[in-house]
Amino acid sequence: MRMPFGKHRGEKIEDLPSDYLRWMKNEMDDEELKEAAEEEYSQREDEGTHFWSNE
């Protein structure tokens, strides 16, 4: 799945920084995007593979 809007428009969910995924899973109204963010964030938690933005 790719982000349909915003500064990460067109980027794959798995390529987004973890802080953005955390924001998405807590703030998004779109259930499909929210679920995708939750799944990716949880996978990174389990595998210890988080990466963060530099902003």
mmCIF entry with sequence, helices, sheets and N, C-alpha, C, O atoms, coordinates in Angstrom:
data_MODEL
# 
_entry.id   MODEL 
# 
_entity.id                         1 
_entity.type                       polymer 
_entity.pdbx_number_of_molecules   1 
# 
_entity_poly.entity_id                      1 
_entity_poly.type                           'polypeptide(L)' 
_entity_poly.nstd_linkage                   no 
_entity_poly.nstd_monomer                   no 
_entity_poly.pdbx_seq_one_letter_code       MRMPFGKHRGEKIEDLPSDYLRWMKNEMDDEELKEAAEEEYSQREDEGTHFWSNE 
_entity_poly.pdbx_seq_one_letter_code_can   MRMPFGKHRGEKIEDLPSDYLRWMKNEMDDEELKEAAEEEYSQREDEGTHFWSNE 
_entity_poly.pdbx_strand_id                 A 
# 
loop_
_entity_poly_seq.entity_id 
_entity_poly_seq.num 
_entity_poly_seq.mon_id 
_entity_poly_seq.hetero 
1 1  MET n 
1 2  ARG n 
1 3  MET n 
1 4  PRO n 
1 5  PHE n 
1 6  GLY n 
1 7  LYS n 
1 8  HIS n 
1 9  ARG n 
1 10 GLY n 
1 11 GLU n 
1 12 LYS n 
1 13 ILE n 
1 14 GLU n 
1 15 ASP n 
1 16 LEU n 
1 17 PRO n 
1 18 SER n 
1 19 ASP n 
1 20 TYR n 
1 21 LEU n 
1 22 ARG n 
1 23 TRP n 
1 24 MET n 
1 25 LYS n 
1 26 ASN n 
1 27 GLU n 
1 28 MET n 
1 29 ASP n 
1 30 ASP n 
1 31 GLU n 
1 32 GLU n 
1 33 LEU n 
1 34 LYS n 
1 35 GLU n 
1 36 ALA n 
1 37 ALA n 
1 38 GLU n 
1 39 GLU n 
1 40 GLU n 
1 41 TYR n 
1 42 SER n 
1 43 GLN n 
1 44 ARG n 
1 45 GLU n 
1 46 ASP n 
1 47 GLU n 
1 48 GLY n 
1 49 THR n 
1 50 HIS n 
1 51 PHE n 
1 52 TRP n 
1 53 SER n 
1 54 ASN n 
1 55 GLU n 
# 
_struct_asym.id          A 
_struct_asym.entity_id   1 
# 
loop_
_struct_conf.conf_type_id 
_struct_conf.id 
_struct_conf.pdbx_PDB_helix_id 
_struct_conf.beg_label_comp_id 
_struct_conf.beg_label_asym_id 
_struct_conf.beg_label_seq_id 
_struct_conf.pdbx_beg_PDB_ins_code 
_struct_conf.end_label_comp_id 
_struct_conf.end_label_asym_id 
_struct_conf.end_label_seq_id 
_struct_conf.pdbx_end_PDB_ins_code 
_struct_conf.beg_auth_comp_id 
_struct_conf.beg_auth_asym_id 
_struct_conf.beg_auth_seq_id 
_struct_conf.end_auth_comp_id 
_struct_conf.end_auth_asym_id 
_struct_conf.end_auth_seq_id 
_struct_conf.pdbx_PDB_helix_class 
_struct_conf.details 
_struct_conf.pdbx_PDB_helix_length 
HELX_P HELX_P1 AA1 ILE A 13 ? ASP A 15 ? ILE A 13 ASP A 15 5 ? 3  
HELX_P HELX_P2 AA2 SER A 18 ? GLU A 27 ? SER A 18 GLU A 27 1 ? 10 
HELX_P HELX_P3 AA3 GLU A 31 ? GLU A 47 ? GLU A 31 GLU A 47 1 ? 17 
# 
_struct_conf_type.id          HELX_P 
_struct_conf_type.criteria    ? 
_struct_conf_type.reference   ? 
# 
loop_
_atom_site.group_PDB 
_atom_site.id 
_atom_site.type_symbol 
_atom_site.label_atom_id 
_atom_site.label_alt_id 
_atom_site.label_comp_id 
_atom_site.label_asym_id 
_atom_site.label_entity_id 
_atom_site.label_seq_id 
_atom_site.pdbx_PDB_ins_code 
_atom_site.Cartn_x 
_atom_site.Cartn_y 
_atom_site.Cartn_z 
_atom_site.occupancy 
_atom_site.B_iso_or_equiv 
_atom_site.pdbx_formal_charge 
_atom_site.auth_seq_id 
_atom_site.auth_comp_id 
_atom_site.auth_asym_id 
_atom_site.auth_atom_id 
_atom_site.pdbx_PDB_model_num 
ATOM 1   N N  . MET A 1 1  ? 0.845   -1.175 0.000  1.00 0.00 ? 1  MET A N  1 
ATOM 2   C CA . MET A 1 1  ? 0.000   0.000  0.000  1.00 0.00 ? 1  MET A CA 1 
ATOM 3   C C  . MET A 1 1  ? 0.892   1.240  0.000  1.00 0.00 ? 1  MET A C  1 
ATOM 4   O O  . MET A 1 1  ? 1.956   1.255  0.619  1.00 0.00 ? 1  MET A O  1 
ATOM 5   N N  . ARG A 1 2  ? 0.449   2.258  -0.690 1.00 0.00 ? 2  ARG A N  1 
ATOM 6   C CA . ARG A 1 2  ? 1.188   3.522  -0.765 1.00 0.00 ? 2  ARG A CA 1 
ATOM 7   C C  . ARG A 1 2  ? 0.363   4.643  -0.134 1.00 0.00 ? 2  ARG A C  1 
ATOM 8   O O  . ARG A 1 2  ? -0.867  4.606  -0.118 1.00 0.00 ? 2  ARG A O  1 
ATOM 9   N N  . MET A 1 3  ? 1.073   5.627  0.378  1.00 0.00 ? 3  MET A N  1 
ATOM 10  C CA . MET A 1 3  ? 0.401   6.796  0.946  1.00 0.00 ? 3  MET A CA 1 
ATOM 11  C C  . MET A 1 3  ? -0.265  7.574  -0.183 1.00 0.00 ? 3  MET A C  1 
ATOM 12  O O  . MET A 1 3  ? 0.388   7.897  -1.175 1.00 0.00 ? 3  MET A O  1 
ATOM 13  N N  . PRO A 1 4  ? -1.554  7.879  -0.047 1.00 0.00 ? 4  PRO A N  1 
ATOM 14  C CA . PRO A 1 4  ? -2.263  8.575  -1.117 1.00 0.00 ? 4  PRO A CA 1 
ATOM 15  C C  . PRO A 1 4  ? -2.174  10.103 -1.042 1.00 0.00 ? 4  PRO A C  1 
ATOM 16  O O  . PRO A 1 4  ? -2.664  10.783 -1.943 1.00 0.00 ? 4  PRO A O  1 
ATOM 17  N N  . PHE A 1 5  ? -1.561  10.656 0.010  1.00 0.00 ? 5  PHE A N  1 
ATOM 18  C CA . PHE A 1 5  ? -1.534  12.112 0.188  1.00 0.00 ? 5  PHE A CA 1 
ATOM 19  C C  . PHE A 1 5  ? -0.379  12.517 1.099  1.00 0.00 ? 5  PHE A C  1 
ATOM 20  O O  . PHE A 1 5  ? 0.318   11.673 1.662  1.00 0.00 ? 5  PHE A O  1 
ATOM 21  N N  . GLY A 1 6  ? -0.196  13.823 1.228  1.00 0.00 ? 6  GLY A N  1 
ATOM 22  C CA . GLY A 1 6  ? 0.772   14.377 2.167  1.00 0.00 ? 6  GLY A CA 1 
ATOM 23  C C  . GLY A 1 6  ? 2.211   14.329 1.682  1.00 0.00 ? 6  GLY A C  1 
ATOM 24  O O  . GLY A 1 6  ? 2.482   14.011 0.524  1.00 0.00 ? 6  GLY A O  1 
ATOM 25  N N  . LYS A 1 7  ? 3.130   14.650 2.587  1.00 0.00 ? 7  LYS A N  1 
ATOM 26  C CA . LYS A 1 7  ? 4.536   14.736 2.201  1.00 0.00 ? 7  LYS A CA 1 
ATOM 27  C C  . LYS A 1 7  ? 5.120   13.391 1.824  1.00 0.00 ? 7  LYS A C  1 
ATOM 28  O O  . LYS A 1 7  ? 6.168   13.335 1.180  1.00 0.00 ? 7  LYS A O  1 
ATOM 29  N N  . HIS A 1 8  ? 4.467   12.304 2.210  1.00 0.00 ? 8  HIS A N  1 
ATOM 30  C CA . HIS A 1 8  ? 4.931   10.959 1.861  1.00 0.00 ? 8  HIS A CA 1 
ATOM 31  C C  . HIS A 1 8  ? 4.096   10.339 0.739  1.00 0.00 ? 8  HIS A C  1 
ATOM 32  O O  . HIS A 1 8  ? 4.123   9.126  0.536  1.00 0.00 ? 8  HIS A O  1 
ATOM 33  N N  . ARG A 1 9  ? 3.358   11.177 0.017  1.00 0.00 ? 9  ARG A N  1 
ATOM 34  C CA . ARG A 1 9  ? 2.510   10.700 -1.083 1.00 0.00 ? 9  ARG A CA 1 
ATOM 35  C C  . ARG A 1 9  ? 3.317   9.827  -2.046 1.00 0.00 ? 9  ARG A C  1 
ATOM 36  O O  . ARG A 1 9  ? 4.404   10.199 -2.488 1.00 0.00 ? 9  ARG A O  1 
ATOM 37  N N  . GLY A 1 10 ? 2.757   8.660  -2.357 1.00 0.00 ? 10 GLY A N  1 
ATOM 38  C CA . GLY A 1 10 ? 3.379   7.743  -3.302 1.00 0.00 ? 10 GLY A CA 1 
ATOM 39  C C  . GLY A 1 10 ? 4.374   6.778  -2.680 1.00 0.00 ? 10 GLY A C  1 
ATOM 40  O O  . GLY A 1 10 ? 4.793   5.821  -3.331 1.00 0.00 ? 10 GLY A O  1 
ATOM 41  N N  . GLU A 1 11 ? 4.762   7.015  -1.426 1.00 0.00 ? 11 GLU A N  1 
ATOM 42  C CA . GLU A 1 11 ? 5.719   6.128  -0.762 1.00 0.00 ? 11 GLU A CA 1 
ATOM 43  C C  . GLU A 1 11 ? 5.001   4.908  -0.192 1.00 0.00 ? 11 GLU A C  1 
ATOM 44  O O  . GLU A 1 11 ? 3.850   4.992  0.235  1.00 0.00 ? 11 GLU A O  1 
ATOM 45  N N  . LYS A 1 12 ? 5.694   3.781  -0.194 1.00 0.00 ? 12 LYS A N  1 
ATOM 46  C CA . LYS A 1 12 ? 5.151   2.563  0.394  1.00 0.00 ? 12 LYS A CA 1 
ATOM 47  C C  . LYS A 1 12 ? 5.104   2.709  1.910  1.00 0.00 ? 12 LYS A C  1 
ATOM 48  O O  . LYS A 1 12 ? 5.979   3.335  2.509  1.00 0.00 ? 12 LYS A O  1 
ATOM 49  N N  . ILE A 1 13 ? 4.078   2.128  2.524  1.00 0.00 ? 13 ILE A N  1 
ATOM 50  C CA . ILE A 1 13 ? 3.936   2.179  3.980  1.00 0.00 ? 13 ILE A CA 1 
ATOM 51  C C  . ILE A 1 13 ? 5.197   1.658  4.664  1.00 0.00 ? 13 ILE A C  1 
ATOM 52  O O  . ILE A 1 13 ? 5.643   2.229  5.659  1.00 0.00 ? 13 ILE A O  1 
ATOM 53  N N  . GLU A 1 14 ? 5.773   0.580  4.138  1.00 0.00 ? 14 GLU A N  1 
ATOM 54  C CA . GLU A 1 14 ? 6.956   -0.010 4.772  1.00 0.00 ? 14 GLU A CA 1 
ATOM 55  C C  . GLU A 1 14 ? 8.196   0.873  4.650  1.00 0.00 ? 14 GLU A C  1 
ATOM 56  O O  . GLU A 1 14 ? 9.202   0.612  5.310  1.00 0.00 ? 14 GLU A O  1 
ATOM 57  N N  . ASP A 1 15 ? 8.140   1.913  3.818  1.00 0.00 ? 15 ASP A N  1 
ATOM 58  C CA . ASP A 1 15 ? 9.270   2.830  3.668  1.00 0.00 ? 15 ASP A CA 1 
ATOM 59  C C  . ASP A 1 15 ? 9.129   4.093  4.525  1.00 0.00 ? 15 ASP A C  1 
ATOM 60  O O  . ASP A 1 15 ? 10.028  4.934  4.540  1.00 0.00 ? 15 ASP A O  1 
ATOM 61  N N  . LEU A 1 16 ? 8.021   4.227  5.228  1.00 0.00 ? 16 LEU A N  1 
ATOM 62  C CA . LEU A 1 16 ? 7.790   5.417  6.046  1.00 0.00 ? 16 LEU A CA 1 
ATOM 63  C C  . LEU A 1 16 ? 8.523   5.304  7.379  1.00 0.00 ? 16 LEU A C  1 
ATOM 64  O O  . LEU A 1 16 ? 8.671   4.204  7.911  1.00 0.00 ? 16 LEU A O  1 
ATOM 65  N N  . PRO A 1 17 ? 8.986   6.437  7.926  1.00 0.00 ? 17 PRO A N  1 
ATOM 66  C CA . PRO A 1 17 ? 9.651   6.398  9.229  1.00 0.00 ? 17 PRO A CA 1 
ATOM 67  C C  . PRO A 1 17 ? 8.674   5.988  10.336 1.00 0.00 ? 17 PRO A C  1 
ATOM 68  O O  . PRO A 1 17 ? 7.470   6.228  10.244 1.00 0.00 ? 17 PRO A O  1 
ATOM 69  N N  . SER A 1 18 ? 9.212   5.379  11.359 1.00 0.00 ? 18 SER A N  1 
ATOM 70  C CA . SER A 1 18 ? 8.382   4.848  12.440 1.00 0.00 ? 18 SER A CA 1 
ATOM 71  C C  . SER A 1 18 ? 7.585   5.924  13.163 1.00 0.00 ? 18 SER A C  1 
ATOM 72  O O  . SER A 1 18 ? 6.462   5.665  13.594 1.00 0.00 ? 18 SER A O  1 
ATOM 73  N N  . ASP A 1 19 ? 8.140   7.133  13.307 1.00 0.00 ? 19 ASP A N  1 
ATOM 74  C CA . ASP A 1 19 ? 7.387   8.185  13.982 1.00 0.00 ? 19 ASP A CA 1 
ATOM 75  C C  . ASP A 1 19 ? 6.151   8.584  13.169 1.00 0.00 ? 19 ASP A C  1 
ATOM 76  O O  . ASP A 1 19 ? 5.120   8.934  13.743 1.00 0.00 ? 19 ASP A O  1 
ATOM 77  N N  . TYR A 1 20 ? 6.250   8.534  11.855 1.00 0.00 ? 20 TYR A N  1 
ATOM 78  C CA . TYR A 1 20 ? 5.092   8.830  11.010 1.00 0.00 ? 20 TYR A CA 1 
ATOM 79  C C  . TYR A 1 20 ? 4.064   7.705  11.110 1.00 0.00 ? 20 TYR A C  1 
ATOM 80  O O  . TYR A 1 20 ? 2.863   7.973  11.147 1.00 0.00 ? 20 TYR A O  1 
ATOM 81  N N  . LEU A 1 21 ? 4.516   6.455  11.154 1.00 0.00 ? 21 LEU A N  1 
ATOM 82  C CA . LEU A 1 21 ? 3.592   5.329  11.337 1.00 0.00 ? 21 LEU A CA 1 
ATOM 83  C C  . LEU A 1 21 ? 2.851   5.450  12.664 1.00 0.00 ? 21 LEU A C  1 
ATOM 84  O O  . LEU A 1 21 ? 1.648   5.201  12.733 1.00 0.00 ? 21 LEU A O  1 
ATOM 85  N N  . ARG A 1 22 ? 3.572   5.831  13.714 1.00 0.00 ? 22 ARG A N  1 
ATOM 86  C CA . ARG A 1 22 ? 2.945   5.996  15.030 1.00 0.00 ? 22 ARG A CA 1 
ATOM 87  C C  . ARG A 1 22 ? 1.872   7.077  14.963 1.00 0.00 ? 22 ARG A C  1 
ATOM 88  O O  . ARG A 1 22 ? 0.784   6.911  15.513 1.00 0.00 ? 22 ARG A O  1 
ATOM 89  N N  . TRP A 1 23 ? 2.181   8.187  14.287 1.00 0.00 ? 23 TRP A N  1 
ATOM 90  C CA . TRP A 1 23 ? 1.189   9.244  14.122 1.00 0.00 ? 23 TRP A CA 1 
ATOM 91  C C  . TRP A 1 23 ? -0.023  8.711  13.369 1.00 0.00 ? 23 TRP A C  1 
ATOM 92  O O  . TRP A 1 23 ? -1.160  8.946  13.777 1.00 0.00 ? 23 TRP A O  1 
ATOM 93  N N  . MET A 1 24 ? 0.216   7.994  12.270 1.00 0.00 ? 24 MET A N  1 
ATOM 94  C CA . MET A 1 24 ? -0.880  7.453  11.456 1.00 0.00 ? 24 MET A CA 1 
ATOM 95  C C  . MET A 1 24 ? -1.787  6.545  12.274 1.00 0.00 ? 24 MET A C  1 
ATOM 96  O O  . MET A 1 24 ? -3.009  6.683  12.223 1.00 0.00 ? 24 MET A O  1 
ATOM 97  N N  . LYS A 1 25 ? -1.206  5.626  13.021 1.00 0.00 ? 25 LYS A N  1 
ATOM 98  C CA . LYS A 1 25 ? -2.031  4.657  13.751 1.00 0.00 ? 25 LYS A CA 1 
ATOM 99  C C  . LYS A 1 25 ? -2.818  5.307  14.883 1.00 0.00 ? 25 LYS A C  1 
ATOM 100 O O  . LYS A 1 25 ? -3.833  4.770  15.327 1.00 0.00 ? 25 LYS A O  1 
ATOM 101 N N  . ASN A 1 26 ? -2.350  6.462  15.351 1.00 0.00 ? 26 ASN A N  1 
ATOM 102 C CA . ASN A 1 26 ? -3.059  7.163  16.423 1.00 0.00 ? 26 ASN A CA 1 
ATOM 103 C C  . ASN A 1 26 ? -4.028  8.227  15.929 1.00 0.00 ? 26 ASN A C  1 
ATOM 104 O O  . ASN A 1 26 ? -4.974  8.569  16.638 1.00 0.00 ? 26 ASN A O  1 
ATOM 105 N N  . GLU A 1 27 ? -3.815  8.757  14.732 1.00 0.00 ? 27 GLU A N  1 
ATOM 106 C CA . GLU A 1 27 ? -4.577  9.924  14.283 1.00 0.00 ? 27 GLU A CA 1 
ATOM 107 C C  . GLU A 1 27 ? -5.424  9.733  13.024 1.00 0.00 ? 27 GLU A C  1 
ATOM 108 O O  . GLU A 1 27 ? -6.339  10.519 12.783 1.00 0.00 ? 27 GLU A O  1 
ATOM 109 N N  . MET A 1 28 ? -5.142  8.712  12.221 1.00 0.00 ? 28 MET A N  1 
ATOM 110 C CA . MET A 1 28 ? -5.841  8.547  10.943 1.00 0.00 ? 28 MET A CA 1 
ATOM 111 C C  . MET A 1 28 ? -7.297  8.122  11.139 1.00 0.00 ? 28 MET A C  1 
ATOM 112 O O  . MET A 1 28 ? -7.616  7.348  12.042 1.00 0.00 ? 28 MET A O  1 
ATOM 113 N N  . ASP A 1 29 ? -8.165  8.639  10.283 1.00 0.00 ? 29 ASP A N  1 
ATOM 114 C CA . ASP A 1 29 ? -9.559  8.205  10.260 1.00 0.00 ? 29 ASP A CA 1 
ATOM 115 C C  . ASP A 1 29 ? -9.770  7.081  9.253  1.00 0.00 ? 29 ASP A C  1 
ATOM 116 O O  . ASP A 1 29 ? -10.697 6.285  9.400  1.00 0.00 ? 29 ASP A O  1 
ATOM 117 N N  . ASP A 1 30 ? -8.925  7.010  8.239  1.00 0.00 ? 30 ASP A N  1 
ATOM 118 C CA . ASP A 1 30 ? -9.023  5.974  7.212  1.00 0.00 ? 30 ASP A CA 1 
ATOM 119 C C  . ASP A 1 30 ? -8.597  4.637  7.827  1.00 0.00 ? 30 ASP A C  1 
ATOM 120 O O  . ASP A 1 30 ? -7.420  4.438  8.130  1.00 0.00 ? 30 ASP A O  1 
ATOM 121 N N  . GLU A 1 31 ? -9.539  3.739  8.005  1.00 0.00 ? 31 GLU A N  1 
ATOM 122 C CA . GLU A 1 31 ? -9.269  2.476  8.695  1.00 0.00 ? 31 GLU A CA 1 
ATOM 123 C C  . GLU A 1 31 ? -8.255  1.597  7.965  1.00 0.00 ? 31 GLU A C  1 
ATOM 124 O O  . GLU A 1 31 ? -7.454  0.918  8.608  1.00 0.00 ? 31 GLU A O  1 
ATOM 125 N N  . GLU A 1 32 ? -8.278  1.602  6.646  1.00 0.00 ? 32 GLU A N  1 
ATOM 126 C CA . GLU A 1 32 ? -7.338  0.777  5.882  1.00 0.00 ? 32 GLU A CA 1 
ATOM 127 C C  . GLU A 1 32 ? -5.898  1.270  6.075  1.00 0.00 ? 32 GLU A C  1 
ATOM 128 O O  . GLU A 1 32 ? -4.989  0.468  6.290  1.00 0.00 ? 32 GLU A O  1 
ATOM 129 N N  . LEU A 1 33 ? -5.697  2.578  5.999  1.00 0.00 ? 33 LEU A N  1 
ATOM 130 C CA . LEU A 1 33 ? -4.362  3.143  6.218  1.00 0.00 ? 33 LEU A CA 1 
ATOM 131 C C  . LEU A 1 33 ? -3.922  2.960  7.667  1.00 0.00 ? 33 LEU A C  1 
ATOM 132 O O  . LEU A 1 33 ? -2.766  2.639  7.940  1.00 0.00 ? 33 LEU A O  1 
ATOM 133 N N  . LYS A 1 34 ? -4.844  3.164  8.580  1.00 0.00 ? 34 LYS A N  1 
ATOM 134 C CA . LYS A 1 34 ? -4.549  3.008  10.004 1.00 0.00 ? 34 LYS A CA 1 
ATOM 135 C C  . LYS A 1 34 ? -4.106  1.578  10.306 1.00 0.00 ? 34 LYS A C  1 
ATOM 136 O O  . LYS A 1 34 ? -3.132  1.365  11.028 1.00 0.00 ? 34 LYS A O  1 
ATOM 137 N N  . GLU A 1 35 ? -4.814  0.612  9.760  1.00 0.00 ? 35 GLU A N  1 
ATOM 138 C CA . GLU A 1 35 ? -4.471  -0.795 9.963  1.00 0.00 ? 35 GLU A CA 1 
ATOM 139 C C  . GLU A 1 35 ? -3.111  -1.128 9.353  1.00 0.00 ? 35 GLU A C  1 
ATOM 140 O O  . GLU A 1 35 ? -2.321  -1.849 9.963  1.00 0.00 ? 35 GLU A O  1 
ATOM 141 N N  . ALA A 1 36 ? -2.832  -0.615 8.168  1.00 0.00 ? 36 ALA A N  1 
ATOM 142 C CA . ALA A 1 36 ? -1.536  -0.858 7.526  1.00 0.00 ? 36 ALA A CA 1 
ATOM 143 C C  . ALA A 1 36 ? -0.404  -0.279 8.372  1.00 0.00 ? 36 ALA A C  1 
ATOM 144 O O  . ALA A 1 36 ? 0.643   -0.909 8.520  1.00 0.00 ? 36 ALA A O  1 
ATOM 145 N N  . ALA A 1 37 ? -0.606  0.913  8.923  1.00 0.00 ? 37 ALA A N  1 
ATOM 146 C CA . ALA A 1 37 ? 0.404   1.540  9.783  1.00 0.00 ? 37 ALA A CA 1 
ATOM 147 C C  . ALA A 1 37 ? 0.602   0.729  11.057 1.00 0.00 ? 37 ALA A C  1 
ATOM 148 O O  . ALA A 1 37 ? 1.735   0.522  11.491 1.00 0.00 ? 37 ALA A O  1 
ATOM 149 N N  . GLU A 1 38 ? -0.488  0.268  11.659 1.00 0.00 ? 38 GLU A N  1 
ATOM 150 C CA . GLU A 1 38 ? -0.400  -0.545 12.874 1.00 0.00 ? 38 GLU A CA 1 
ATOM 151 C C  . GLU A 1 38 ? 0.362   -1.837 12.616 1.00 0.00 ? 38 GLU A C  1 
ATOM 152 O O  . GLU A 1 38 ? 1.198   -2.236 13.427 1.00 0.00 ? 38 GLU A O  1 
ATOM 153 N N  . GLU A 1 39 ? 0.084   -2.487 11.507 1.00 0.00 ? 39 GLU A N  1 
ATOM 154 C CA . GLU A 1 39 ? 0.759   -3.746 11.178 1.00 0.00 ? 39 GLU A CA 1 
ATOM 155 C C  . GLU A 1 39 ? 2.254   -3.535 10.970 1.00 0.00 ? 39 GLU A C  1 
ATOM 156 O O  . GLU A 1 39 ? 3.065   -4.306 11.482 1.00 0.00 ? 39 GLU A O  1 
ATOM 157 N N  . GLU A 1 40 ? 2.624   -2.502 10.226 1.00 0.00 ? 40 GLU A N  1 
ATOM 158 C CA . GLU A 1 40 ? 4.043   -2.232 9.969  1.00 0.00 ? 40 GLU A CA 1 
ATOM 159 C C  . GLU A 1 40 ? 4.758   -1.848 11.261 1.00 0.00 ? 40 GLU A C  1 
ATOM 160 O O  . GLU A 1 40 ? 5.869   -2.313 11.514 1.00 0.00 ? 40 GLU A O  1 
ATOM 161 N N  . TYR A 1 41 ? 4.136   -1.009 12.074 1.00 0.00 ? 41 TYR A N  1 
ATOM 162 C CA . TYR A 1 41 ? 4.745   -0.578 13.333 1.00 0.00 ? 41 TYR A CA 1 
ATOM 163 C C  . TYR A 1 41 ? 4.943   -1.777 14.263 1.00 0.00 ? 41 TYR A C  1 
ATOM 164 O O  . TYR A 1 41 ? 5.998   -1.916 14.882 1.00 0.00 ? 41 TYR A O  1 
ATOM 165 N N  . SER A 1 42 ? 3.940   -2.632 14.361 1.00 0.00 ? 42 SER A N  1 
ATOM 166 C CA . SER A 1 42 ? 4.036   -3.828 15.211 1.00 0.00 ? 42 SER A CA 1 
ATOM 167 C C  . SER A 1 42 ? 5.128   -4.768 14.729 1.00 0.00 ? 42 SER A C  1 
ATOM 168 O O  . SER A 1 42 ? 5.860   -5.340 15.537 1.00 0.00 ? 42 SER A O  1 
ATOM 169 N N  . GLN A 1 43 ? 5.240   -4.929 13.426 1.00 0.00 ? 43 GLN A N  1 
ATOM 170 C CA . GLN A 1 43 ? 6.290   -5.788 12.870 1.00 0.00 ? 43 GLN A CA 1 
ATOM 171 C C  . GLN A 1 43 ? 7.666   -5.237 13.239 1.00 0.00 ? 43 GLN A C  1 
ATOM 172 O O  . GLN A 1 43 ? 8.565   -5.997 13.600 1.00 0.00 ? 43 GLN A O  1 
ATOM 173 N N  . ARG A 1 44 ? 7.828   -3.935 13.149 1.00 0.00 ? 44 ARG A N  1 
ATOM 174 C CA . ARG A 1 44 ? 9.111   -3.321 13.522 1.00 0.00 ? 44 ARG A CA 1 
ATOM 175 C C  . ARG A 1 44 ? 9.385   -3.484 15.013 1.00 0.00 ? 44 ARG A C  1 
ATOM 176 O O  . ARG A 1 44 ? 10.530  -3.684 15.419 1.00 0.00 ? 44 ARG A O  1 
ATOM 177 N N  . GLU A 1 45 ? 8.334   -3.397 15.826 1.00 0.00 ? 45 GLU A N  1 
ATOM 178 C CA . GLU A 1 45 ? 8.494   -3.620 17.264 1.00 0.00 ? 45 GLU A CA 1 
ATOM 179 C C  . GLU A 1 45 ? 9.022   -5.025 17.513 1.00 0.00 ? 45 GLU A C  1 
ATOM 180 O O  . GLU A 1 45 ? 9.977   -5.215 18.267 1.00 0.00 ? 45 GLU A O  1 
ATOM 181 N N  . ASP A 1 46 ? 8.395   -6.005 16.875 1.00 0.00 ? 46 ASP A N  1 
ATOM 182 C CA . ASP A 1 46 ? 8.775   -7.411 17.059 1.00 0.00 ? 46 ASP A CA 1 
ATOM 183 C C  . ASP A 1 46 ? 10.195  -7.687 16.577 1.00 0.00 ? 46 ASP A C  1 
ATOM 184 O O  . ASP A 1 46 ? 10.921  -8.465 17.196 1.00 0.00 ? 46 ASP A O  1 
ATOM 185 N N  . GLU A 1 47 ? 10.588  -7.058 15.484 1.00 0.00 ? 47 GLU A N  1 
ATOM 186 C CA . GLU A 1 47 ? 11.887  -7.328 14.867 1.00 0.00 ? 47 GLU A CA 1 
ATOM 187 C C  . GLU A 1 47 ? 12.977  -6.343 15.292 1.00 0.00 ? 47 GLU A C  1 
ATOM 188 O O  . GLU A 1 47 ? 14.150  -6.541 14.974 1.00 0.00 ? 47 GLU A O  1 
ATOM 189 N N  . GLY A 1 48 ? 12.599  -5.291 16.004 1.00 0.00 ? 48 GLY A N  1 
ATOM 190 C CA . GLY A 1 48 ? 13.565  -4.277 16.410 1.00 0.00 ? 48 GLY A CA 1 
ATOM 191 C C  . GLY A 1 48 ? 14.146  -3.515 15.234 1.00 0.00 ? 48 GLY A C  1 
ATOM 192 O O  . GLY A 1 48 ? 15.338  -3.209 15.209 1.00 0.00 ? 48 GLY A O  1 
ATOM 193 N N  . THR A 1 49 ? 13.294  -3.209 14.254 1.00 0.00 ? 49 THR A N  1 
ATOM 194 C CA . THR A 1 49 ? 13.777  -2.579 13.019 1.00 0.00 ? 49 THR A CA 1 
ATOM 195 C C  . THR A 1 49 ? 13.213  -1.172 12.790 1.00 0.00 ? 49 THR A C  1 
ATOM 196 O O  . THR A 1 49 ? 13.084  -0.738 11.645 1.00 0.00 ? 49 THR A O  1 
ATOM 197 N N  . HIS A 1 50 ? 12.880  -0.462 13.864 1.00 0.00 ? 50 HIS A N  1 
ATOM 198 C CA . HIS A 1 50 ? 12.380  0.905  13.703 1.00 0.00 ? 50 HIS A CA 1 
ATOM 199 C C  . HIS A 1 50 ? 13.431  1.797  13.068 1.00 0.00 ? 50 HIS A C  1 
ATOM 200 O O  . HIS A 1 50 ? 14.629  1.605  13.276 1.00 0.00 ? 50 HIS A O  1 
ATOM 201 N N  . PHE A 1 51 ? 12.981  2.765  12.298 1.00 0.00 ? 51 PHE A N  1 
ATOM 202 C CA . PHE A 1 51 ? 13.843  3.865  11.872 1.00 0.00 ? 51 PHE A CA 1 
ATOM 203 C C  . PHE A 1 51 ? 13.007  5.130  11.947 1.00 0.00 ? 51 PHE A C  1 
ATOM 204 O O  . PHE A 1 51 ? 11.795  5.096  11.734 1.00 0.00 ? 51 PHE A O  1 
ATOM 205 N N  . TRP A 1 52 ? 13.652  6.238  12.247 1.00 0.00 ? 52 TRP A N  1 
ATOM 206 C CA . TRP A 1 52 ? 12.959  7.480  12.567 1.00 0.00 ? 52 TRP A CA 1 
ATOM 207 C C  . TRP A 1 52 ? 13.339  8.579  11.584 1.00 0.00 ? 52 TRP A C  1 
ATOM 208 O O  . TRP A 1 52 ? 14.401  8.544  10.963 1.00 0.00 ? 52 TRP A O  1 
ATOM 209 N N  . SER A 1 53 ? 12.442  9.556  11.460 1.00 0.00 ? 53 SER A N  1 
ATOM 210 C CA . SER A 1 53 ? 12.737  10.692 10.580 1.00 0.00 ? 53 SER A CA 1 
ATOM 211 C C  . SER A 1 53 ? 13.768  11.592 11.253 1.00 0.00 ? 53 SER A C  1 
ATOM 212 O O  . SER A 1 53 ? 13.998  11.499 12.458 1.00 0.00 ? 53 SER A O  1 
ATOM 213 N N  . ASN A 1 54 ? 14.366  12.441 10.480 1.00 0.00 ? 54 ASN A N  1 
ATOM 214 C CA . ASN A 1 54 ? 15.367  13.373 10.997 1.00 0.00 ? 54 ASN A CA 1 
ATOM 215 C C  . ASN A 1 54 ? 14.780  14.750 11.260 1.00 0.00 ? 54 ASN A C  1 
ATOM 216 O O  . ASN A 1 54 ? 15.523  15.715 11.435 1.00 0.00 ? 54 ASN A O  1 
ATOM 217 N N  . GLU A 1 55 ? 13.469  14.853 11.290 1.00 0.00 ? 55 GLU A N  1 
ATOM 218 C CA . GLU A 1 55 ? 12.813  16.162 11.463 1.00 0.00 ? 55 GLU A CA 1 
ATOM 219 C C  . GLU A 1 55 ? 12.470  16.405 12.899 1.00 0.00 ? 55 GLU A C  1 
ATOM 220 O O  . GLU A 1 55 ? 11.914  17.452 13.232 1.00 0.00 ? 55 GLU A O  1 
# 
